Amino acid sequence: MLPGVDPTGNFVEAVFVVIVGIEGDKDAYEHIHWDQANVLVQIGLLDPTGLPVTGAGAASKLRNPGLADPFFNEG
C-alpha cells in the first residue's frame, strides 16, 4: 500500500472507493481511489496541520452516520 515505507505497527482505518466497469460478462476496468494523506497522518508520517484530512474519523462516519462529521470539526 505504501511502497518504501517500513511497517509502523499502527492501526489504520481508510475509506476506499472501487469503480468496476463491466462489458458483457467480463470486468473491463477497475479504478481504486483512497486518501493516501489520511493514511500517512494516521501512521505519523505527515503533519495534518492545514490539510483537509480527518484521520480514522472518515471511516467511522461512514459506518455510523449519526457521528459528528470529523471534516467540519463537529462534536
RASULPE-V796624 format. One record per residue. N is the residue number from 1. RES is the residue in three letters. SS is DSSP state (h for helix, s for strand, l for the rest). PHI is phi in radians with two decimals (999 if undefined). NEAR is the number of other C-alpha atoms within 8 Angstrom. Layout:
# RASULPE-V796624
[[N | RES | SS | PHI | NEAR] [N | RES | SS | PHI | NEAR]]
This chain:
# RASULPE-V796624
[[1 | MET | l | 999 | 2] [2 | LEU | l | -2.25 | 4] [3 | PRO | l | -0.98 | 4] [4 | GLY | l | 1.46 | 4] [5 | VAL | l | -1.82 | 5] [6 | ASP | l | -1.17 | 4] [7 | PRO | l | -1.01 | 4] [8 | THR | l | -1.80 | 5] [9 | GLY | l | 1.42 | 4] [10 | ASN | l | -1.36 | 6] [11 | PHE | l | -1.37 | 6] [12 | VAL | l | -2.23 | 8] [13 | GLU | l | -2.01 | 8] [14 | ALA | l | -2.43 | 11] [15 | VAL | l | -1.75 | 8] [16 | PHE | s | -2.06 | 8] [17 | VAL | s | -2.08 | 7] [18 | VAL | s | -2.07 | 8] [19 | ILE | s | -2.00 | 7] [20 | VAL | s | -2.09 | 9] [21 | GLY | s | -1.75 | 8] [22 | ILE | s | -2.06 | 9] [23 | GLU | s | -2.12 | 7] [24 | GLY | l | 1.19 | 4] [25 | ASP | l | -1.98 | 5] [26 | LYS | s | -2.25 | 6] [27 | ASP | s | -1.23 | 9] [28 | ALA | s | -1.66 | 8] [29 | TYR | s | -2.81 | 7] [30 | GLU | s | -2.53 | 9] [31 | HIS | s | -2.12 | 7] [32 | ILE | s | -2.02 | 8] [33 | HIS | s | -2.04 | 7] [34 | TRP | s | -2.67 | 8] [35 | ASP | l | -1.61 | 9] [36 | GLN | h | -1.13 | 6] [37 | ALA | h | -1.06 | 8] [38 | ASN | h | -1.06 | 12] [39 | VAL | h | -1.15 | 12] [40 | LEU | h | -1.09 | 10] [41 | VAL | h | -1.13 | 12] [42 | GLN | h | -1.15 | 12] [43 | ILE | l | -1.65 | 11] [44 | GLY | l | 1.48 | 7] [45 | LEU | l | -1.80 | 7] [46 | LEU | l | -2.49 | 8] [47 | ASP | l | -1.38 | 6] [48 | PRO | l | -1.35 | 8] [49 | THR | l | -0.98 | 4] [50 | GLY | l | 1.39 | 4] [51 | LEU | l | -1.82 | 5] [52 | PRO | l | -1.46 | 6] [53 | VAL | l | -2.03 | 8] [54 | THR | l | -2.08 | 9] [55 | GLY | l | 1.20 | 10] [56 | ALA | l | -1.20 | 11] [57 | GLY | h | -1.03 | 9] [58 | ALA | h | -1.12 | 13] [59 | ALA | h | -1.18 | 10] [60 | SER | h | -1.10 | 9] [61 | LYS | h | -1.11 | 13] [62 | LEU | h | -1.17 | 7] [63 | ARG | h | -1.25 | 6] [64 | ASN | l | -2.39 | 7] [65 | PRO | l | -1.05 | 7] [66 | GLY | l | -1.31 | 5] [67 | LEU | l | -1.24 | 7] [68 | ALA | l | -1.09 | 9] [69 | ASP | l | -1.39 | 11] [70 | PRO | l | -1.19 | 10] [71 | PHE | l | -1.18 | 9] [72 | PHE | l | -1.72 | 5] [73 | ASN | l | 0.95 | 7] [74 | GLU | l | -1.37 | 7] [75 | GLY | l | 1.95 | 4]]
